[in-house]
Amino acid sequence: MINGVLVPVPNEIFRVLDTFRDSNWHAILRPDISTLRPDGSPARIALRLGLVFGEGFLAVSAKDADEMQDLGRTALRLSRALGVGNSVLRREKSVMEHVDREDWEAVRKEWSAASEDLKAAMVEIKSESLSQLISLGGWLRGLEALSALASHPYSDPAAELLHQPEMLAYFANVVGRMGDKHGEDPTLAAVRTSIARLRPLMGKKEGAAPSESEVQKIHAISKQTVDLLCMP
């Protein structure tokens, strides 16, 4: 809970993914995320690191050992660029050991713990704003995947998971504050625009699930945003 808004923690993310346990997880993985480099501003690196952790949750569900190996190395590389590599190093080694043994329940627990350790380390070095951008990056990757799963086939219960007005308001505030602090960072400006486009689709009246066409639009916007963050 941050400023009265419930920001999803890893265990909650996995519970949402578990509702799609019979899905074709490999079809929604993005191997390009596991090759991301620490390029650009700290804000861009933090958003990319969030993508990596979001992709990791999906790779665990897919039980994709190769993807997890690559993501672990990339998470370490990006976290080092933000000055918090030590917080990820121990967990990364443990994740890789469990991946080698194909102990996916243990991988799931360690990846969740690595995400929380990282955010705590960011707060400790007084980079809470970057920690929030890591959460935003993970949320964007999860949104891209969830909207794909919710539209093939479309169902109201799945679409209801995309009704997130409080989350959109929270992240809009995060990006706005970061813009005030760091100037008009092009990456932050693009993400702010994406959130503004998502709000009419995901922030309707209480309990209203997005329609099938709206879910498709949500997927298109979130994918476009993730694509932008992955560009060299």
N, C-alpha and C positions, 0 to 999 in steps of 0.2 A: 504494500500500500504506500503510494507516494502522493502527497498533497491530496489525499482523499480519493485517488484513482487506483484501482486494482490493476497493477501491471503484471502480466502473466509471468510466473516463474517457471523454470524448466519442468517440474512435475506436472503443472497444469497444462503446459504445452503438450507433453506426452499423453495426457489423458484425452485431449482433443484428438490427437493423431490416432489414438487407440480406437476411436469411433469409426475410423476408416481402415481397420486392420486388414481387411481383405482386398485392399486396393493394390494397384500395380505401382509400387513405390519407385521402382527403378525408372519408370516412365517420366517421373517428375523431378528426378535428380538433375542437378546442374553441375557437371564436372568443371565448368569454367570457374566456379567459385573457389574450388580447391587450388587454383593456380594464382589467386590474387596476390598482388605485391603491395608493399606499404608505400604507395605513391600518393602524392598530393598533400592536402592539408591534414592536420590531426582529425578534423571533423570527418573528412572522407575516409581516413584510415579506420576510425571508430565505426562508421557505418559499414565498412567492408568487413570488419571483424564480427559485427553483428550478423552479417550475411553468412559468414563461416559457421557460427554457432547455430544459426537457424538451419543451415544445410546439414549440419551434423545430426540434429534431431531427426531429420528425414532419412539420412543415411543409416542411422541406427534402426529405424523402422524397416528399411530395406535390407538390413543385415549385409551391407556392402562393405566388405573389409578393405578393399583397395581405396574406396572413397574416404573411409574414415582415417586410414593411414595418411592420405594426402591432406585431409582437413586438419588433422592434428598438427602436422608440420606448419601448415599455413597459419593456424591460430597462434602458434608460438612465434612465427615470424612477425605477424602484425602486432601482437601484444608487446613484443620487444621494442617495436618502433614507437609505441606509446609509453614505454618506460615501465611496463608491468609484466615483463616476460617471466620473471621468477614465479609469479602467481600461477602461471599456466604450466610451467616446465614439469613440476612434479606430477600434476594430473595428466599431462600429455603422455608421460612415460607409462603411467598406470593404464590409461586408455589403450595405448598400443599393445601392452601386454595382454589385456583382456580381449582385444580384437584378435590377436594371434591365437588365443585359445578358443575363440568364437563363443565367449561367454557374454552374450548380448545384454543380459540383465545387468551385469557388472559394468559393461560399457555405458549403458544408459545412465546408471548412477554416477559414474565418474565424469561423464560429459556434463551432466547436470551440475555436479559439484564444481567443475572447472569454470562453468559460466558464472556461478555465484561467487567463487573466489576472485575471478577477474573483476567483477563489478565492485566487490568490496575493496580490492586493491586500488581501483580507480578513485573511489571515494577517499581512501586513506591518503592518497597523494593530492587530494583536493582537485580532482578532475571529475566531479560528479556529473557535470554537463556532458562530458565525453562518455561516461558510463551510461547516461540516458540515451545517447546516440547509438551505443552498442545495442541497447534494448530495442531501439527503433529499427535498426538494421535487421535484427532477428525477427521482429514483427513483420517487416515488409516481406522478407523471404517466406515466412510462414503464411502470410496473406496470399502471396502468389500461389503457393502450393495448395492451400486450403480452398481457394476459389476455383482452382482447377479440379480438385476432387469433388467439390460441391456441385459442379456443373456437368459431371459425367458419371451417372445421370443426375439431373437436377432433382432435388427434393427439398421441401420446406424445412425439415429438421436440420439438414446440413446447411442450408442457406441462413438459418437463424444464427448459426455460429459467426456469421459475418456482420451481424447487427452489433456494432461496437461504437456508439456515439461518444461515450466517455473516453475511450482510448484515443479516438481521433482528436478530441479536444485537448487531451493531455499532450499528445505528440506535436500537435500544432503549436502549443505553448512552448514546448521544448525547442523546436526548430526556430520559433520566433525569438526566444531569448538568446539562442546561439547566434542568430543573425545580428542581434544588437551588440553582442560581445565581440564577434569576429568580423564584422563588416559583411558585405554582400558576397559571401562565399558562393560561387556558382552551384556547387553541389547542394548546399543547404537551400538555395533559392529554388532549385528544381524539385527537391523533396517537398518543400513547402507548397509548391504548386500542385504536386500530386496529392497531398493530403487535402487540399482545398477541393480538388476534383472528386475525391473519395467521399467526402462528408455528406453530400446529398444522397449518395448511394447506400451508405452504411450507417447513417445517423438519423434515420427517420423516426417516426413516433414509436413509443415504447412497444416492443414486441413484434414490430413489423419486419418480417424477413424480406431481404432483397428478392426481387423477381428473377426469373431465369436470365432475362436480358441484362438486368443489373449485375448479376453475378458475373456474367461474361465481361461486362465493362470493368468491374472491379479487378478481374484477372488481367485484362489488357493494361490497365493503369499500373497495377503493381508490377507486372512483368516489365513494362517499359521503364519503371523506376529502378528495378533491380538490374536491368540491362545497362542503364546509365551508370550505375555504381560499379559495374564490372568492366566498363570500357577503360582501356589504357589511358 
